[in-house]
Amino acid sequence: MATVVFKYSAHNANHTFLRLQLEGGNGTPYERLGNDIYLGKGNNVTHEFHQVFQYYVDQSFVDNGSQWEITSNGGVAYIWDIIFFISKIQGY
């Protein structure tokens, strides 16, 4: 289980989209572990993001690792105060 928290803003007047996505270390995207974030007319307003992701870790995930990626489309976005909290809730 992973909790992702951060603050974000965009200073432009355009529509900006962010995509938060978990990517496998071997290049495999985990499509179900992502979130689309919309900033309508940024205007330099600070927003807060908080999401909990629950997922099953397979052997490829263990062998290759993973990383969270955030991409921006439509404008420049600023992200800060990032917190990742990862919790193992079950084991064998």
ChimeraX attribute file (.defattr): number of C-alpha atoms within 10 A of each C-alpha:
attribute: neighborCount
match mode: 1-to-1
recipient: residues
	/A:1	14
	/A:2	15
	/A:3	14
	/A:4	16
	/A:5	16
	/A:6	15
	/A:7	15
	/A:8	19
	/A:9	20
	/A:10	23
	/A:11	16
	/A:12	17
	/A:13	13
	/A:14	15
	/A:15	14
	/A:16	21
	/A:17	18
	/A:18	19
	/A:19	15
	/A:20	16
	/A:21	19
	/A:22	20
	/A:23	19
	/A:24	18
	/A:25	15
	/A:26	12
	/A:27	10
	/A:28	13
	/A:29	15
	/A:30	13
	/A:31	10
	/A:32	11
	/A:33	16
	/A:34	18
	/A:35	15
	/A:36	11
	/A:37	13
	/A:38	14
	/A:39	21
	/A:40	13
	/A:41	16
	/A:42	21
	/A:43	13
	/A:44	14
	/A:45	11
	/A:46	13
	/A:47	13
	/A:48	12
	/A:49	12
	/A:50	10
	/A:51	12
	/A:52	14
	/A:53	14
	/A:54	15
	/A:55	11
	/A:56	7
	/A:57	11
	/A:58	8
	/A:59	8
	/A:60	13
	/A:61	15
	/A:62	11
	/A:63	11
	/A:64	12
	/A:65	13
	/A:66	18
	/A:67	11
	/A:68	13
	/A:69	11
	/A:70	14
	/A:71	12
	/A:72	15
	/A:73	12
	/A:74	12
	/A:75	17
	/A:76	16
	/A:77	20
	/A:78	12
	/A:79	15
	/A:80	11
	/A:81	9
	/A:82	11
	/A:83	12
	/A:84	12
	/A:85	10
	/A:86	13
	/A:87	10
	/A:88	9
	/A:89	7
	/A:90	7
	/A:91	4
	/A:92	2
